[in-house]
Amino acid sequence: MTNDIPFNWSEIGHAVGPCIRPGGPVLTDRALEICDLPAGSLVVDIGCGAGGTLQHLERTGHYRLVGLDHSETLLGEAASRLETARLIRGRAETIPFSNDTFDLLLCECVLSILDDRPAALDEFARVVKGGGYLVLSDLFGKGGHGTADGLLLQQELLDSLSARGFTLLLWEAHDRLLKEFMVRMIFAGESLPDSWGCCQRQKAEKTDRSGISYFLLVARKSGATFT
Ligand SMILES: C[S@@+](CC[C@H](N)C(=O)[O-])C[C@H]1O[C@@H](n2cnc3c(N)ncnc32)[C@H](O)[C@@H]1O
């Protein structure tokens, strides 16, 4: 899959932010309940955007936080709302940290827009500690929907994670949160990324989008658990 047109996430962030995704902190909190990490755990938010999740987590005072994004503009916006989180410009496909660094890696609404998803998943498996957690949320194609559009598919993703040493703890579909987010974007006059199955051709054909949903996933990397 390729993203031919660079997407203006900063503009969308101004319309719907600071969390530029369906569900906002509600889904992050849901995932964190399952991880139940000790105070001081090191958390990285890959594709942190304008820092909405990091700000939410910073307010708890419970975590040490790192944010990585490839957009200088969005990192600038994140910096203006964060106090302690460390921000780094980089790519999900080449994360500039050593193996087994993070207790938790969050990647919210980013994987679906990457050109090289396997490389990013390899990196997630590399930088999460044994016993550490991976939280993904993103659009996916339900049933047979999505194969042609390059949408993520549930079984394919779960197989990819299992092959990289992750055990699934939670998979939930949140159709309503996706619909609410899309309505907010449309009312704000924003278009939707092609990789979300909403390209111009489909708009013209008024394709049924009921085959697209939004998942929340929590998985745990095999290996030593931390204390
Ligand atoms: C839909 S936004 C989600 C932002 C944030 N995770 C949130 O939930 O508010 C997608 C984000 O992915 C970032 N992004 C896109 N490609 C990336 C890449 N290869 N590596 C790191 N970040 C990337 C964009 O700059 C943008 O901030």
The ligand as an ORCA input file, in Angstrom:
! r2SCAN-3c Opt
* xyz 0 1
  C      -4.277      9.886     12.784
  S      -2.885     10.720     13.390
  C      -2.847     10.037     15.045
  C      -2.055     10.876     15.993
  C      -2.040     10.393     17.449
  N      -1.630      9.014     17.570
  C      -3.375     10.578     18.083
  O      -4.029      9.572     18.375
  O      -3.774     11.742     18.291
  C      -1.523      9.894     12.598
  C      -0.162     10.335     13.070
  O       0.835      9.456     12.531
  C       1.974     10.229     12.195
  N       2.757      9.436     11.251
  C       2.451      9.132      9.972
  N       3.405      8.355      9.434
  C       4.339      8.145     10.404
  C       5.560      7.415     10.475
  N       6.009      6.724      9.444
  N       6.235      7.415     11.639
  C       5.796      8.114     12.701
  N       4.649      8.841     12.701
  C       3.928      8.847     11.559
  C       1.381     11.507     11.641
  O       2.329     12.552     11.637
  C       0.244     11.732     12.642
  O       0.695     12.425     13.763
*
